[in-house]
Amino acid sequence: MIKKEKLIRGIDSAMDIQKRLVPLLNKHISASMFFSGLPDKDKEKIAQRFQAMAIIHTKHMDTLKSIKEEITKGGGHVY
């Protein structure tokens, strides 16, 4: 069994990682694409894939927020 506070700290940590991941990913991708020398068509395909990843990370963040709210509202340490 895990105590409620410890679980919330773990969720907060996961949320912090998600917050930092998308901007960092975008920064590195942008730089890589600039220096890649790839044709514009290929760059566009790659950018679309990374955009899809950013959307997935945003959904993960929303899910983590929802779980945290549910746990915060809950009663005991039954996790």
C-alpha positions as CSV (number, residue, x, y, z in Angstrom):
1,M,0.0,0.0,0.0
2,I,1.2,3.5,-0.8
3,K,0.3,6.6,1.2
4,K,-1.7,9.3,-0.5
5,E,0.9,11.9,0.0
6,K,3.6,9.8,-1.6
7,L,1.4,9.0,-4.6
8,I,0.6,12.7,-5.1
9,R,4.4,13.5,-4.9
10,G,5.0,10.8,-7.6
11,I,2.3,12.3,-9.8
12,D,3.7,15.8,-9.3
13,S,7.1,14.5,-10.4
14,A,5.6,12.9,-13.5
15,M,3.8,16.1,-14.3
16,D,7.0,18.1,-13.9
17,I,8.7,15.8,-16.4
18,Q,5.9,16.3,-18.9
19,K,6.0,20.1,-18.5
20,R,9.7,20.2,-19.3
21,L,9.7,17.5,-22.0
22,V,7.6,19.2,-24.7
23,P,9.5,22.5,-24.9
24,L,12.8,20.7,-24.7
25,L,11.7,18.3,-27.5
26,N,10.6,21.2,-29.7
27,K,13.9,23.1,-29.1
28,H,16.0,20.1,-30.2
29,I,13.8,19.2,-33.1
30,S,13.8,22.7,-34.4
31,A,17.6,22.9,-34.3
32,S,18.0,19.4,-35.8
33,M,15.6,20.3,-38.6
34,F,17.4,23.5,-39.4
35,F,20.8,21.8,-39.8
36,S,19.5,18.5,-41.3
37,G,19.7,19.5,-45.0
38,L,16.5,17.4,-45.6
39,P,14.0,18.4,-48.2
40,D,11.1,20.5,-47.0
41,K,8.7,17.6,-47.7
42,D,10.6,15.3,-45.3
43,K,11.0,18.1,-42.7
44,E,7.2,18.6,-42.8
45,K,6.6,14.8,-42.2
46,I,9.0,14.8,-39.3
47,A,7.5,17.9,-37.8
48,Q,4.0,16.4,-38.0
49,R,5.2,13.3,-36.2
50,F,6.7,15.4,-33.4
51,Q,3.6,17.4,-33.2
52,A,1.6,14.2,-32.7
53,M,4.1,13.4,-29.8
54,A,3.5,16.8,-28.2
55,I,-0.3,16.1,-28.4
56,I,0.2,12.7,-26.7
57,H,2.3,14.4,-23.9
58,T,-0.4,17.0,-23.4
59,K,-3.0,14.2,-23.0
60,H,-0.7,12.5,-20.5
61,M,-0.6,15.7,-18.5
62,D,-4.4,16.0,-18.6
63,T,-4.7,12.4,-17.4
64,L,-2.2,13.0,-14.6
65,K,-4.1,16.1,-13.5
66,S,-7.3,14.1,-13.4
67,I,-5.8,11.3,-11.4
68,K,-4.3,13.8,-8.9
69,E,-7.6,15.5,-8.5
70,E,-9.3,12.1,-7.9
71,I,-6.7,11.1,-5.3
72,T,-6.8,14.5,-3.6
73,K,-10.6,14.3,-3.2
74,G,-10.4,10.7,-2.0
75,G,-10.4,9.5,1.6
76,G,-7.8,7.1,2.9
77,H,-4.5,5.5,1.7
78,V,-5.9,2.7,-0.4
79,Y,-3.6,2.9,-3.4
